[in-house]
Amino acid sequence: MRTVRNKRILLILLTAVLLFSGCKIWLPWTKKVDMTRATPEGLYQQGVEYYQDGSYKKAVDLFQRLKEEYPLSKYAIMGEMGIADSYFSGKQYVEAELAYSEFLDLHPTNENLPYVLYQIGMCHFNQSTTIDRDQSEALKALKELERLVARFPSSKFAFLAEKVIRECKKTLGEQEFYVGQFYFNIKEYRAALQRFEKVAREYPNVGLDYKVSYFLIETKRRLAEAEAKSTAEKK
């Protein structure tokens, strides 16, 4: 009892000294805390506000905190999606694709899977480059979007995916045609023919049919002439 009384007296004396000296009193429990922000719903809402303001990095931090501090909350799943969407909107497509893929692995039956698959495809599509460069991202986008259409054909995201699939096929077809035309110009007609035939076989109805048809005919004609000439020279 004496120890408790002494502590109380000490606290009173300390307070009096600080008051008379003009100093402000600060004690740990006096710090104001916005309890709404400390809840799962509060953290999620703040993350949404940052996202809507275009502060995507801050949004990611809030959603990540929500995911780590409240992993069993219903808002944790929403936070996972928020992380992926924030990366995507911030044009960090590599990070976004990883986040969407992680969501897909963790929640394989979630109702938002059509959206997630669409976004994964768009992450790759948005990283695709011009036809004179590697088109591996366009090919990945095509595969992911075709997977979406196959799994969820009646989804509105499948409808959106169809348009992007056409763009992917056109890009891939144009790259094959570009390479084929290069071989054609240096008179490597057999290599050119293989490229043109691939475009005709794998990428029809995307706006390349007319010129591919012309180059197929012309390449075959020149190849036949070159072979005939070679045969004649051997005799």
Biotite code that builds the C-alpha atoms (Angstrom):
import biotite.structure as struc

atoms = struc.array([
    struc.Atom([0.000, 0.000, 0.000], chain_id="A", res_id=1, res_name="MET", atom_name="CA", element="C"),
    struc.Atom([2.840, 2.362, 0.845], chain_id="A", res_id=2, res_name="ARG", atom_name="CA", element="C"),
    struc.Atom([4.419, 1.734, -2.585], chain_id="A", res_id=3, res_name="THR", atom_name="CA", element="C"),
    struc.Atom([1.161, 2.539, -4.404], chain_id="A", res_id=4, res_name="VAL", atom_name="CA", element="C"),
    struc.Atom([0.690, 5.711, -2.316], chain_id="A", res_id=5, res_name="ARG", atom_name="CA", element="C"),
    struc.Atom([4.267, 6.812, -3.095], chain_id="A", res_id=6, res_name="ASN", atom_name="CA", element="C"),
    struc.Atom([3.710, 6.313, -6.858], chain_id="A", res_id=7, res_name="LYS", atom_name="CA", element="C"),
    struc.Atom([0.535, 8.418, -6.708], chain_id="A", res_id=8, res_name="ARG", atom_name="CA", element="C"),
    struc.Atom([2.323, 11.201, -4.848], chain_id="A", res_id=9, res_name="ILE", atom_name="CA", element="C"),
    struc.Atom([5.176, 11.098, -7.354], chain_id="A", res_id=10, res_name="LEU", atom_name="CA", element="C"),
    struc.Atom([2.761, 11.392, -10.286], chain_id="A", res_id=11, res_name="LEU", atom_name="CA", element="C"),
    struc.Atom([0.976, 14.360, -8.656], chain_id="A", res_id=12, res_name="ILE", atom_name="CA", element="C"),
    struc.Atom([4.285, 16.117, -7.998], chain_id="A", res_id=13, res_name="LEU", atom_name="CA", element="C"),
    struc.Atom([5.465, 15.467, -11.574], chain_id="A", res_id=14, res_name="LEU", atom_name="CA", element="C"),
    struc.Atom([2.243, 16.869, -12.983], chain_id="A", res_id=15, res_name="THR", atom_name="CA", element="C"),
    struc.Atom([2.484, 19.967, -10.767], chain_id="A", res_id=16, res_name="ALA", atom_name="CA", element="C"),
    struc.Atom([6.072, 20.619, -11.786], chain_id="A", res_id=17, res_name="VAL", atom_name="CA", element="C"),
    struc.Atom([5.260, 20.337, -15.472], chain_id="A", res_id=18, res_name="LEU", atom_name="CA", element="C"),
    struc.Atom([2.220, 22.585, -15.162], chain_id="A", res_id=19, res_name="LEU", atom_name="CA", element="C"),
    struc.Atom([4.082, 25.313, -13.310], chain_id="A", res_id=20, res_name="PHE", atom_name="CA", element="C"),
    struc.Atom([7.043, 25.086, -15.691], chain_id="A", res_id=21, res_name="SER", atom_name="CA", element="C"),
    struc.Atom([4.752, 25.692, -18.683], chain_id="A", res_id=22, res_name="GLY", atom_name="CA", element="C"),
    struc.Atom([5.490, 22.307, -20.252], chain_id="A", res_id=23, res_name="CYS", atom_name="CA", element="C"),
    struc.Atom([2.850, 20.207, -21.903], chain_id="A", res_id=24, res_name="LYS", atom_name="CA", element="C"),
    struc.Atom([2.113, 16.820, -20.448], chain_id="A", res_id=25, res_name="ILE", atom_name="CA", element="C"),
    struc.Atom([2.358, 13.841, -22.818], chain_id="A", res_id=26, res_name="TRP", atom_name="CA", element="C"),
    struc.Atom([1.572, 10.339, -21.749], chain_id="A", res_id=27, res_name="LEU", atom_name="CA", element="C"),
    struc.Atom([1.318, 7.320, -24.073], chain_id="A", res_id=28, res_name="PRO", atom_name="CA", element="C"),
    struc.Atom([-2.380, 6.705, -23.474], chain_id="A", res_id=29, res_name="TRP", atom_name="CA", element="C"),
    struc.Atom([-3.273, 10.312, -24.282], chain_id="A", res_id=30, res_name="THR", atom_name="CA", element="C"),
    struc.Atom([-2.482, 9.893, -28.010], chain_id="A", res_id=31, res_name="LYS", atom_name="CA", element="C"),
    struc.Atom([-5.668, 10.099, -30.070], chain_id="A", res_id=32, res_name="LYS", atom_name="CA", element="C"),
    struc.Atom([-6.342, 7.022, -32.180], chain_id="A", res_id=33, res_name="VAL", atom_name="CA", element="C"),
    struc.Atom([-8.946, 6.853, -34.909], chain_id="A", res_id=34, res_name="ASP", atom_name="CA", element="C"),
    struc.Atom([-10.379, 3.465, -34.041], chain_id="A", res_id=35, res_name="MET", atom_name="CA", element="C"),
    struc.Atom([-12.326, 3.296, -37.295], chain_id="A", res_id=36, res_name="THR", atom_name="CA", element="C"),
    struc.Atom([-9.023, 3.219, -39.178], chain_id="A", res_id=37, res_name="ARG", atom_name="CA", element="C"),
    struc.Atom([-7.693, 0.409, -36.985], chain_id="A", res_id=38, res_name="ALA", atom_name="CA", element="C"),
    struc.Atom([-10.543, -1.949, -37.895], chain_id="A", res_id=39, res_name="THR", atom_name="CA", element="C"),
    struc.Atom([-10.510, -4.165, -41.005], chain_id="A", res_id=40, res_name="PRO", atom_name="CA", element="C"),
    struc.Atom([-13.309, -2.106, -42.525], chain_id="A", res_id=41, res_name="GLU", atom_name="CA", element="C"),
    struc.Atom([-11.524, 1.135, -41.660], chain_id="A", res_id=42, res_name="GLY", atom_name="CA", element="C"),
    struc.Atom([-8.242, 0.017, -43.224], chain_id="A", res_id=43, res_name="LEU", atom_name="CA", element="C"),
    struc.Atom([-10.046, -1.146, -46.333], chain_id="A", res_id=44, res_name="TYR", atom_name="CA", element="C"),
    struc.Atom([-11.977, 2.106, -46.651], chain_id="A", res_id=45, res_name="GLN", atom_name="CA", element="C"),
    struc.Atom([-8.829, 4.174, -46.279], chain_id="A", res_id=46, res_name="GLN", atom_name="CA", element="C"),
    struc.Atom([-7.130, 2.047, -48.923], chain_id="A", res_id=47, res_name="GLY", atom_name="CA", element="C"),
    struc.Atom([-10.065, 2.639, -51.258], chain_id="A", res_id=48, res_name="VAL", atom_name="CA", element="C"),
    struc.Atom([-9.824, 6.390, -50.658], chain_id="A", res_id=49, res_name="GLU", atom_name="CA", element="C"),
    struc.Atom([-6.120, 6.364, -51.531], chain_id="A", res_id=50, res_name="TYR", atom_name="CA", element="C"),
    struc.Atom([-6.875, 4.329, -54.643], chain_id="A", res_id=51, res_name="TYR", atom_name="CA", element="C"),
    struc.Atom([-9.595, 6.715, -55.796], chain_id="A", res_id=52, res_name="GLN", atom_name="CA", element="C"),
    struc.Atom([-7.213, 9.644, -55.264], chain_id="A", res_id=53, res_name="ASP", atom_name="CA", element="C"),
    struc.Atom([-4.591, 7.965, -57.444], chain_id="A", res_id=54, res_name="GLY", atom_name="CA", element="C"),
    struc.Atom([-2.238, 7.325, -54.507], chain_id="A", res_id=55, res_name="SER", atom_name="CA", element="C"),
    struc.Atom([-1.668, 3.740, -55.542], chain_id="A", res_id=56, res_name="TYR", atom_name="CA", element="C"),
    struc.Atom([1.443, 3.110, -53.465], chain_id="A", res_id=57, res_name="LYS", atom_name="CA", element="C"),
    struc.Atom([-0.321, 4.233, -50.293], chain_id="A", res_id=58, res_name="LYS", atom_name="CA", element="C"),
    struc.Atom([-3.307, 2.117, -51.247], chain_id="A", res_id=59, res_name="ALA", atom_name="CA", element="C"),
    struc.Atom([-1.069, -0.944, -51.611], chain_id="A", res_id=60, res_name="VAL", atom_name="CA", element="C"),
    struc.Atom([0.453, -0.275, -48.187], chain_id="A", res_id=61, res_name="ASP", atom_name="CA", element="C"),
    struc.Atom([-2.984, -0.057, -46.552], chain_id="A", res_id=62, res_name="LEU", atom_name="CA", element="C"),
    struc.Atom([-4.323, -3.158, -48.281], chain_id="A", res_id=63, res_name="PHE", atom_name="CA", element="C"),
    struc.Atom([-1.148, -5.046, -47.400], chain_id="A", res_id=64, res_name="GLN", atom_name="CA", element="C"),
    struc.Atom([-1.503, -4.021, -43.760], chain_id="A", res_id=65, res_name="ARG", atom_name="CA", element="C"),
    struc.Atom([-5.119, -5.172, -43.801], chain_id="A", res_id=66, res_name="LEU", atom_name="CA", element="C"),
    struc.Atom([-4.092, -8.513, -45.265], chain_id="A", res_id=67, res_name="LYS", atom_name="CA", element="C"),
    struc.Atom([-1.356, -9.060, -42.669], chain_id="A", res_id=68, res_name="GLU", atom_name="CA", element="C"),
    struc.Atom([-3.172, -7.818, -39.556], chain_id="A", res_id=69, res_name="GLU", atom_name="CA", element="C"),
    struc.Atom([-6.602, -9.292, -40.278], chain_id="A", res_id=70, res_name="TYR", atom_name="CA", element="C"),
    struc.Atom([-6.032, -12.361, -42.502], chain_id="A", res_id=71, res_name="PRO", atom_name="CA", element="C"),
    struc.Atom([-9.334, -13.971, -41.471], chain_id="A", res_id=72, res_name="LEU", atom_name="CA", element="C"),
    struc.Atom([-11.486, -10.911, -42.080], chain_id="A", res_id=73, res_name="SER", atom_name="CA", element="C"),
    struc.Atom([-13.784, -10.788, -45.090], chain_id="A", res_id=74, res_name="LYS", atom_name="CA", element="C"),
    struc.Atom([-12.049, -7.530, -45.954], chain_id="A", res_id=75, res_name="TYR", atom_name="CA", element="C"),
    struc.Atom([-8.713, -9.339, -46.297], chain_id="A", res_id=76, res_name="ALA", atom_name="CA", element="C"),
    struc.Atom([-9.817, -10.910, -49.594], chain_id="A", res_id=77, res_name="ILE", atom_name="CA", element="C"),
    struc.Atom([-11.010, -7.518, -50.796], chain_id="A", res_id=78, res_name="MET", atom_name="CA", element="C"),
    struc.Atom([-7.650, -6.128, -49.757], chain_id="A", res_id=79, res_name="GLY", atom_name="CA", element="C"),
    struc.Atom([-5.851, -8.741, -51.853], chain_id="A", res_id=80, res_name="GLU", atom_name="CA", element="C"),
    struc.Atom([-7.831, -7.607, -54.858], chain_id="A", res_id=81, res_name="MET", atom_name="CA", element="C"),
    struc.Atom([-7.122, -3.998, -53.931], chain_id="A", res_id=82, res_name="GLY", atom_name="CA", element="C"),
    struc.Atom([-3.380, -4.674, -53.983], chain_id="A", res_id=83, res_name="ILE", atom_name="CA", element="C"),
    struc.Atom([-3.562, -6.140, -57.479], chain_id="A", res_id=84, res_name="ALA", atom_name="CA", element="C"),
    struc.Atom([-5.821, -3.377, -58.811], chain_id="A", res_id=85, res_name="ASP", atom_name="CA", element="C"),
    struc.Atom([-3.607, -0.678, -57.317], chain_id="A", res_id=86, res_name="SER", atom_name="CA", element="C"),
    struc.Atom([-0.533, -2.097, -59.015], chain_id="A", res_id=87, res_name="TYR", atom_name="CA", element="C"),
    struc.Atom([-2.455, -2.373, -62.297], chain_id="A", res_id=88, res_name="PHE", atom_name="CA", element="C"),
    struc.Atom([-3.782, 1.186, -62.161], chain_id="A", res_id=89, res_name="SER", atom_name="CA", element="C"),
    struc.Atom([-0.265, 2.367, -61.313], chain_id="A", res_id=90, res_name="GLY", atom_name="CA", element="C"),
    struc.Atom([0.954, 0.585, -64.487], chain_id="A", res_id=91, res_name="LYS", atom_name="CA", element="C"),
    struc.Atom([3.122, -1.788, -62.478], chain_id="A", res_id=92, res_name="GLN", atom_name="CA", element="C"),
    struc.Atom([1.985, -4.697, -64.584], chain_id="A", res_id=93, res_name="TYR", atom_name="CA", element="C"),
    struc.Atom([4.571, -7.239, -63.448], chain_id="A", res_id=94, res_name="VAL", atom_name="CA", element="C"),
    struc.Atom([3.620, -6.741, -59.785], chain_id="A", res_id=95, res_name="GLU", atom_name="CA", element="C"),
    struc.Atom([-0.076, -6.679, -60.696], chain_id="A", res_id=96, res_name="ALA", atom_name="CA", element="C"),
    struc.Atom([0.145, -9.974, -62.592], chain_id="A", res_id=97, res_name="GLU", atom_name="CA", element="C"),
    struc.Atom([1.846, -11.620, -59.614], chain_id="A", res_id=98, res_name="LEU", atom_name="CA", element="C"),
    struc.Atom([-0.831, -10.293, -57.235], chain_id="A", res_id=99, res_name="ALA", atom_name="CA", element="C"),
    struc.Atom([-3.701, -11.459, -59.464], chain_id="A", res_id=100, res_name="TYR", atom_name="CA", element="C"),
    struc.Atom([-2.073, -14.869, -59.911], chain_id="A", res_id=101, res_name="SER", atom_name="CA", element="C"),
    struc.Atom([-1.646, -15.199, -56.164], chain_id="A", res_id=102, res_name="GLU", atom_name="CA", element="C"),
    struc.Atom([-5.325, -14.377, -55.693], chain_id="A", res_id=103, res_name="PHE", atom_name="CA", element="C"),
    struc.Atom([-6.191, -17.014, -58.286], chain_id="A", res_id=104, res_name="LEU", atom_name="CA", element="C"),
    struc.Atom([-4.125, -19.648, -56.458], chain_id="A", res_id=105, res_name="ASP", atom_name="CA", element="C"),
    struc.Atom([-5.527, -18.786, -53.028], chain_id="A", res_id=106, res_name="LEU", atom_name="CA", element="C"),
    struc.Atom([-9.163, -18.461, -54.063], chain_id="A", res_id=107, res_name="HIS", atom_name="CA", element="C"),
    struc.Atom([-9.777, -20.829, -57.018], chain_id="A", res_id=108, res_name="PRO", atom_name="CA", element="C"),
    struc.Atom([-13.571, -20.737, -56.582], chain_id="A", res_id=109, res_name="THR", atom_name="CA", element="C"),
    struc.Atom([-14.028, -17.034, -55.907], chain_id="A", res_id=110, res_name="ASN", atom_name="CA", element="C"),
    struc.Atom([-16.845, -15.334, -57.810], chain_id="A", res_id=111, res_name="GLU", atom_name="CA", element="C"),
    struc.Atom([-14.426, -12.725, -59.182], chain_id="A", res_id=112, res_name="ASN", atom_name="CA", element="C"),
    struc.Atom([-12.305, -15.221, -61.142], chain_id="A", res_id=113, res_name="LEU", atom_name="CA", element="C"),
    struc.Atom([-13.498, -13.999, -64.583], chain_id="A", res_id=114, res_name="PRO", atom_name="CA", element="C"),
    struc.Atom([-12.335, -10.503, -63.681], chain_id="A", res_id=115, res_name="TYR", atom_name="CA", element="C"),
    struc.Atom([-9.026, -11.798, -62.291], chain_id="A", res_id=116, res_name="VAL", atom_name="CA", element="C"),
    struc.Atom([-8.312, -13.844, -65.415], chain_id="A", res_id=117, res_name="LEU", atom_name="CA", element="C"),
    struc.Atom([-9.160, -10.857, -67.606], chain_id="A", res_id=118, res_name="TYR", atom_name="CA", element="C"),
    struc.Atom([-6.815, -8.630, -65.624], chain_id="A", res_id=119, res_name="GLN", atom_name="CA", element="C"),
    struc.Atom([-3.987, -11.165, -65.833], chain_id="A", res_id=120, res_name="ILE", atom_name="CA", element="C"),
    struc.Atom([-4.408, -11.174, -69.591], chain_id="A", res_id=121, res_name="GLY", atom_name="CA", element="C"),
    struc.Atom([-4.428, -7.381, -69.695], chain_id="A", res_id=122, res_name="MET", atom_name="CA", element="C"),
    struc.Atom([-1.252, -7.217, -67.604], chain_id="A", res_id=123, res_name="CYS", atom_name="CA", element="C"),
    struc.Atom([0.513, -9.143, -70.362], chain_id="A", res_id=124, res_name="HIS", atom_name="CA", element="C"),
    struc.Atom([-1.239, -7.297, -73.179], chain_id="A", res_id=125, res_name="PHE", atom_name="CA", element="C"),
    struc.Atom([-0.202, -3.915, -71.797], chain_id="A", res_id=126, res_name="ASN", atom_name="CA", element="C"),
    struc.Atom([3.424, -5.042, -71.808], chain_id="A", res_id=127, res_name="GLN", atom_name="CA", element="C"),
    struc.Atom([3.399, -6.125, -75.457], chain_id="A", res_id=128, res_name="SER", atom_name="CA", element="C"),
    struc.Atom([5.645, -4.144, -77.794], chain_id="A", res_id=129, res_name="THR", atom_name="CA", element="C"),
    struc.Atom([5.908, -3.305, -81.500], chain_id="A", res_id=130, res_name="THR", atom_name="CA", element="C"),
    struc.Atom([5.967, -6.062, -84.117], chain_id="A", res_id=131, res_name="ILE", atom_name="CA", element="C"),
    struc.Atom([9.731, -5.797, -84.627], chain_id="A", res_id=132, res_name="ASP", atom_name="CA", element="C"),
    struc.Atom([10.277, -6.860, -80.998], chain_id="A", res_id=133, res_name="ARG", atom_name="CA", element="C"),
    struc.Atom([9.682, -10.016, -79.005], chain_id="A", res_id=134, res_name="ASP", atom_name="CA", element="C"),
    struc.Atom([5.965, -10.792, -78.729], chain_id="A", res_id=135, res_name="GLN", atom_name="CA", element="C"),
    struc.Atom([6.032, -13.215, -75.783], chain_id="A", res_id=136, res_name="SER", atom_name="CA", element="C"),
    struc.Atom([3.788, -10.919, -73.730], chain_id="A", res_id=137, res_name="GLU", atom_name="CA", element="C"),
    struc.Atom([1.157, -10.793, -76.471], chain_id="A", res_id=138, res_name="ALA", atom_name="CA", element="C"),
    struc.Atom([1.277, -14.589, -76.670], chain_id="A", res_id=139, res_name="LEU", atom_name="CA", element="C"),
    struc.Atom([0.828, -14.882, -72.885], chain_id="A", res_id=140, res_name="LYS", atom_name="CA", element="C"),
    struc.Atom([-2.082, -12.443, -73.045], chain_id="A", res_id=141, res_name="ALA", atom_name="CA", element="C"),
    struc.Atom([-3.703, -14.519, -75.778], chain_id="A", res_id=142, res_name="LEU", atom_name="CA", element="C"),
    struc.Atom([-3.411, -17.736, -73.762], chain_id="A", res_id=143, res_name="LYS", atom_name="CA", element="C"),
    struc.Atom([-4.800, -16.183, -70.565], chain_id="A", res_id=144, res_name="GLU", atom_name="CA", element="C"),
    struc.Atom([-7.740, -14.558, -72.327], chain_id="A", res_id=145, res_name="LEU", atom_name="CA", element="C"),
    struc.Atom([-8.570, -17.716, -74.246], chain_id="A", res_id=146, res_name="GLU", atom_name="CA", element="C"),
    struc.Atom([-8.545, -19.561, -70.923], chain_id="A", res_id=147, res_name="ARG", atom_name="CA", element="C"),
    struc.Atom([-11.051, -17.012, -69.596], chain_id="A", res_id=148, res_name="LEU", atom_name="CA", element="C"),
    struc.Atom([-13.365, -17.482, -72.571], chain_id="A", res_id=149, res_name="VAL", atom_name="CA", element="C"),
    struc.Atom([-13.149, -21.271, -72.286], chain_id="A", res_id=150, res_name="ALA", atom_name="CA", element="C"),
    struc.Atom([-13.926, -21.322, -68.554], chain_id="A", res_id=151, res_name="ARG", atom_name="CA", element="C"),
    struc.Atom([-16.477, -18.520, -68.358], chain_id="A", res_id=152, res_name="PHE", atom_name="CA", element="C"),
    struc.Atom([-17.973, -18.086, -71.844], chain_id="A", res_id=153, res_name="PRO", atom_name="CA", element="C"),
    struc.Atom([-21.087, -16.260, -70.593], chain_id="A", res_id=154, res_name="SER", atom_name="CA", element="C"),
    struc.Atom([-19.173, -13.757, -68.461], chain_id="A", res_id=155, res_name="SER", atom_name="CA", element="C"),
    struc.Atom([-19.124, -10.102, -69.480], chain_id="A", res_id=156, res_name="LYS", atom_name="CA", element="C"),
    struc.Atom([-15.349, -10.289, -69.175], chain_id="A", res_id=157, res_name="PHE", atom_name="CA", element="C"),
    struc.Atom([-15.304, -13.051, -71.781], chain_id="A", res_id=158, res_name="ALA", atom_name="CA", element="C"),
    struc.Atom([-17.037, -10.617, -74.138], chain_id="A", res_id=159, res_name="PHE", atom_name="CA", element="C"),
    struc.Atom([-14.391, -7.979, -73.421], chain_id="A", res_id=160, res_name="LEU", atom_name="CA", element="C"),
    struc.Atom([-11.666, -10.584, -73.812], chain_id="A", res_id=161, res_name="ALA", atom_name="CA", element="C"),
    struc.Atom([-12.819, -11.476, -77.335], chain_id="A", res_id=162, res_name="GLU", atom_name="CA", element="C"),
    struc.Atom([-11.899, -8.004, -78.550], chain_id="A", res_id=163, res_name="LYS", atom_name="CA", element="C"),
    struc.Atom([-8.441, -8.174, -76.998], chain_id="A", res_id=164, res_name="VAL", atom_name="CA", element="C"),
    struc.Atom([-7.924, -11.706, -78.319], chain_id="A", res_id=165, res_name="ILE", atom_name="CA", element="C"),
    struc.Atom([-8.435, -10.362, -81.831], chain_id="A", res_id=166, res_name="ARG", atom_name="CA", element="C"),
    struc.Atom([-5.854, -7.635, -81.170], chain_id="A", res_id=167, res_name="GLU", atom_name="CA", element="C"),
    struc.Atom([-3.378, -10.189, -79.822], chain_id="A", res_id=168, res_name="CYS", atom_name="CA", element="C"),
    struc.Atom([-3.823, -12.417, -82.863], chain_id="A", res_id=169, res_name="LYS", atom_name="CA", element="C"),
    struc.Atom([-3.409, -9.451, -85.181], chain_id="A", res_id=170, res_name="LYS", atom_name="CA", element="C"),
    struc.Atom([-0.207, -8.406, -83.426], chain_id="A", res_id=171, res_name="THR", atom_name="CA", element="C"),
    struc.Atom([1.216, -11.934, -83.496], chain_id="A", res_id=172, res_name="LEU", atom_name="CA", element="C"),
    struc.Atom([0.180, -12.344, -87.121], chain_id="A", res_id=173, res_name="GLY", atom_name="CA", element="C"),
    struc.Atom([1.761, -9.040, -88.096], chain_id="A", res_id=174, res_name="GLU", atom_name="CA", element="C"),
    struc.Atom([5.019, -10.050, -86.466], chain_id="A", res_id=175, res_name="GLN", atom_name="CA", element="C"),
    struc.Atom([5.079, -13.348, -88.375], chain_id="A", res_id=176, res_name="GLU", atom_name="CA", element="C"),
    struc.Atom([4.286, -11.473, -91.581], chain_id="A", res_id=177, res_name="PHE", atom_name="CA", element="C"),
    struc.Atom([7.032, -8.937, -90.801], chain_id="A", res_id=178, res_name="TYR", atom_name="CA", element="C"),
    struc.Atom([9.593, -11.729, -90.481], chain_id="A", res_id=179, res_name="VAL", atom_name="CA", element="C"),
    struc.Atom([8.239, -13.459, -93.582], chain_id="A", res_id=180, res_name="GLY", atom_name="CA", element="C"),
    struc.Atom([8.547, -10.274, -95.590], chain_id="A", res_id=181, res_name="GLN", atom_name="CA", element="C"),
    struc.Atom([12.143, -9.894, -94.423], chain_id="A", res_id=182, res_name="PHE", atom_name="CA", element="C"),
    struc.Atom([12.977, -13.368, -95.738], chain_id="A", res_id=183, res_name="TYR", atom_name="CA", element="C"),
    struc.Atom([11.085, -12.597, -98.958], chain_id="A", res_id=184, res_name="PHE", atom_name="CA", element="C"),
    struc.Atom([13.126, -9.437, -99.538], chain_id="A", res_id=185, res_name="ASN", atom_name="CA", element="C"),
    struc.Atom([16.434, -11.269, -99.147], chain_id="A", res_id=186, res_name="ILE", atom_name="CA", element="C"),
    struc.Atom([15.132, -14.054, -101.447], chain_id="A", res_id=187, res_name="LYS", atom_name="CA", element="C"),
    struc.Atom([14.955, -16.723, -98.760], chain_id="A", res_id=188, res_name="GLU", atom_name="CA", element="C"),
    struc.Atom([11.662, -17.897, -100.193], chain_id="A", res_id=189, res_name="TYR", atom_name="CA", element="C"),
    struc.Atom([11.321, -21.204, -98.371], chain_id="A", res_id=190, res_name="ARG", atom_name="CA", element="C"),
    struc.Atom([11.702, -19.519, -94.965], chain_id="A", res_id=191, res_name="ALA", atom_name="CA", element="C"),
    struc.Atom([9.331, -16.772, -96.083], chain_id="A", res_id=192, res_name="ALA", atom_name="CA", element="C"),
    struc.Atom([6.759, -19.326, -97.205], chain_id="A", res_id=193, res_name="LEU", atom_name="CA", element="C"),
    struc.Atom([6.775, -21.005, -93.787], chain_id="A", res_id=194, res_name="GLN", atom_name="CA", element="C"),
    struc.Atom([6.022, -17.669, -92.108], chain_id="A", res_id=195, res_name="ARG", atom_name="CA", element="C"),
    struc.Atom([3.243, -16.702, -94.517], chain_id="A", res_id=196, res_name="PHE", atom_name="CA", element="C"),
    struc.Atom([1.634, -20.135, -94.199], chain_id="A", res_id=197, res_name="GLU", atom_name="CA", element="C"),
    struc.Atom([1.701, -19.827, -90.416], chain_id="A", res_id=198, res_name="LYS", atom_name="CA", element="C"),
    struc.Atom([-0.082, -16.461, -90.582], chain_id="A", res_id=199, res_name="VAL", atom_name="CA", element="C"),
    struc.Atom([-2.744, -17.890, -92.886], chain_id="A", res_id=200, res_name="ALA", atom_name="CA", element="C"),
    struc.Atom([-3.209, -20.962, -90.678], chain_id="A", res_id=201, res_name="ARG", atom_name="CA", element="C"),
    struc.Atom([-3.097, -19.483, -87.164], chain_id="A", res_id=202, res_name="GLU", atom_name="CA", element="C"),
    struc.Atom([-4.221, -15.860, -87.585], chain_id="A", res_id=203, res_name="TYR", atom_name="CA", element="C"),
    struc.Atom([-7.070, -15.686, -90.107], chain_id="A", res_id=204, res_name="PRO", atom_name="CA", element="C"),
    struc.Atom([-9.764, -12.999, -90.136], chain_id="A", res_id=205, res_name="ASN", atom_name="CA", element="C"),
    struc.Atom([-7.753, -10.337, -88.313], chain_id="A", res_id=206, res_name="VAL", atom_name="CA", element="C"),
    struc.Atom([-7.172, -8.055, -91.302], chain_id="A", res_id=207, res_name="GLY", atom_name="CA", element="C"),
    struc.Atom([-4.135, -9.784, -92.813], chain_id="A", res_id=208, res_name="LEU", atom_name="CA", element="C"),
    struc.Atom([-5.804, -12.223, -95.220], chain_id="A", res_id=209, res_name="ASP", atom_name="CA", element="C"),
    struc.Atom([-5.504, -10.171, -98.411], chain_id="A", res_id=210, res_name="TYR", atom_name="CA", element="C"),
    struc.Atom([-1.811, -9.349, -98.251], chain_id="A", res_id=211, res_name="LYS", atom_name="CA", element="C"),
    struc.Atom([-0.912, -12.782, -96.913], chain_id="A", res_id=212, res_name="VAL", atom_name="CA", element="C"),
    struc.Atom([-2.743, -14.394, -99.828], chain_id="A", res_id=213, res_name="SER", atom_name="CA", element="C"),
    struc.Atom([-0.794, -12.241, -102.287], chain_id="A", res_id=214, res_name="TYR", atom_name="CA", element="C"),
    struc.Atom([2.584, -13.047, -100.727], chain_id="A", res_id=215, res_name="PHE", atom_name="CA", element="C"),
    struc.Atom([1.767, -16.763, -100.523], chain_id="A", res_id=216, res_name="LEU", atom_name="CA", element="C"),
    struc.Atom([1.093, -16.869, -104.268], chain_id="A", res_id=217, res_name="ILE", atom_name="CA", element="C"),
    struc.Atom([4.098, -14.716, -105.129], chain_id="A", res_id=218, res_name="GLU", atom_name="CA", element="C"),
    struc.Atom([6.444, -16.603, -102.821], chain_id="A", res_id=219, res_name="THR", atom_name="CA", element="C"),
    struc.Atom([5.416, -19.972, -104.246], chain_id="A", res_id=220, res_name="LYS", atom_name="CA", element="C"),
    struc.Atom([5.911, -18.637, -107.775], chain_id="A", res_id=221, res_name="ARG", atom_name="CA", element="C"),
    struc.Atom([9.380, -17.304, -107.048], chain_id="A", res_id=222, res_name="ARG", atom_name="CA", element="C"),
    struc.Atom([10.322, -20.432, -105.126], chain_id="A", res_id=223, res_name="LEU", atom_name="CA", element="C"),
    struc.Atom([9.297, -22.588, -108.085], chain_id="A", res_id=224, res_name="ALA", atom_name="CA", element="C"),
    struc.Atom([11.331, -20.385, -110.438], chain_id="A", res_id=225, res_name="GLU", atom_name="CA", element="C"),
    struc.Atom([14.373, -20.565, -108.178], chain_id="A", res_id=226, res_name="ALA", atom_name="CA", element="C"),
    struc.Atom([14.133, -24.356, -107.944], chain_id="A", res_id=227, res_name="GLU", atom_name="CA", element="C"),
    struc.Atom([13.673, -24.696, -111.684], chain_id="A", res_id=228, res_name="ALA", atom_name="CA", element="C"),
    struc.Atom([16.699, -22.522, -112.296], chain_id="A", res_id=229, res_name="LYS", atom_name="CA", element="C"),
    struc.Atom([18.759, -24.530, -109.827], chain_id="A", res_id=230, res_name="SER", atom_name="CA", element="C"),
    struc.Atom([17.719, -27.791, -111.486], chain_id="A", res_id=231, res_name="THR", atom_name="CA", element="C"),
    struc.Atom([18.601, -26.463, -114.943], chain_id="A", res_id=232, res_name="ALA", atom_name="CA", element="C"),
    struc.Atom([22.040, -25.351, -113.778], chain_id="A", res_id=233, res_name="GLU", atom_name="CA", element="C"),
    struc.Atom([22.804, -28.828, -112.443], chain_id="A", res_id=234, res_name="LYS", atom_name="CA", element="C"),
    struc.Atom([22.184, -30.449, -115.827], chain_id="A", res_id=235, res_name="LYS", atom_name="CA", element="C"),
])
